[in-house]
Amino acid sequence: MLATSGACAVQALAVGGRAFGLQFHAEVDAPTLADWLSDPATAEALVLRLGEDGPARFTAAAHGHMGELNRAARQLYANFIALL
């Protein structure tokens, strides 16, 4: 196991040195986030988990960290490629 969270026991894993799995989306950008949040089920899940203002708070937090997330995603993928 490479990563874990309170919501998911296995967020990332490796099998040997060349097989990796991610249980999250490192590739998220603003258009993808907007598309996901346009799904009523996603918005409802955020309300259930975070409260009535959950979708708005989640969106604001995601946009606030988007640059850092995108830099980390590029590094993650570069590291995967370097292993090949």
C-alpha positions as CSV (number, residue, x, y, z in Angstrom):
1,M,0.0,0.0,0.0
2,L,1.3,3.4,-0.9
3,A,-1.4,5.8,0.4
4,T,-4.4,5.7,2.6
5,S,-7.0,8.0,4.0
6,G,-9.8,8.1,6.5
7,A,-12.3,7.5,3.7
8,C,-10.5,4.8,1.9
9,A,-8.1,2.2,3.4
10,V,-6.2,1.9,0.1
11,Q,-5.8,5.0,-1.9
12,A,-2.8,3.9,-3.9
13,L,-1.0,0.6,-4.2
14,A,1.9,-1.1,-6.0
15,V,2.2,-4.7,-7.1
16,G,5.9,-5.3,-7.8
17,G,7.8,-2.4,-9.4
18,R,5.7,-1.8,-12.5
19,A,2.0,-2.1,-11.6
20,F,0.3,0.7,-9.8
21,G,-3.3,1.5,-8.9
22,L,-4.8,4.8,-7.8
23,Q,-8.2,5.1,-6.1
24,F,-8.3,8.9,-6.7
25,H,-8.2,11.3,-9.6
26,A,-4.8,13.0,-9.7
27,E,-5.7,14.5,-13.1
28,V,-8.4,16.8,-11.9
29,D,-8.6,20.2,-13.5
30,A,-11.2,23.0,-13.4
31,P,-13.4,21.7,-16.3
32,T,-13.4,18.2,-15.0
33,L,-14.3,19.4,-11.5
34,A,-17.2,21.4,-12.9
35,D,-18.4,18.4,-14.9
36,W,-18.4,16.2,-11.8
37,L,-20.2,18.8,-9.7
38,S,-22.9,19.2,-12.4
39,D,-24.0,15.6,-11.5
40,P,-26.8,15.8,-9.0
41,A,-25.7,12.7,-7.2
42,T,-22.3,14.2,-6.6
43,A,-23.7,17.4,-5.2
44,E,-26.0,15.3,-3.0
45,A,-23.1,13.3,-1.7
46,L,-21.3,16.4,-0.8
47,V,-24.3,17.8,1.0
48,L,-24.6,14.6,3.0
49,R,-21.0,14.5,3.9
50,L,-20.2,18.2,4.3
51,G,-23.6,19.9,5.0
52,E,-25.8,22.1,2.9
53,D,-22.9,24.4,1.8
54,G,-20.8,21.3,1.1
55,P,-20.7,21.7,-2.7
56,A,-19.7,25.3,-2.5
57,R,-17.0,24.7,0.2
58,F,-15.6,21.7,-1.7
59,T,-15.5,23.7,-5.0
60,A,-13.7,26.7,-3.3
61,A,-11.2,24.4,-1.5
62,A,-10.5,22.4,-4.7
63,H,-9.9,25.6,-6.7
64,G,-7.7,26.9,-4.0
65,H,-5.5,23.8,-4.2
66,M,-5.8,23.2,-8.0
67,G,-2.3,24.5,-8.9
68,E,-0.7,22.4,-6.2
69,L,-2.7,19.3,-7.2
70,N,-1.8,19.7,-10.9
71,R,1.9,20.1,-10.1
72,A,1.8,17.0,-7.9
73,A,-0.1,15.0,-10.6
74,R,2.5,15.9,-13.2
75,Q,5.2,14.8,-10.9
76,L,3.3,11.6,-10.0
77,Y,2.9,10.7,-13.7
78,A,6.6,11.6,-14.5
79,N,7.6,9.3,-11.7
80,F,5.5,6.5,-13.1
81,I,7.0,7.0,-16.6
82,A,10.6,7.0,-15.1
83,L,9.9,3.5,-13.7
84,L,9.2,2.1,-17.1
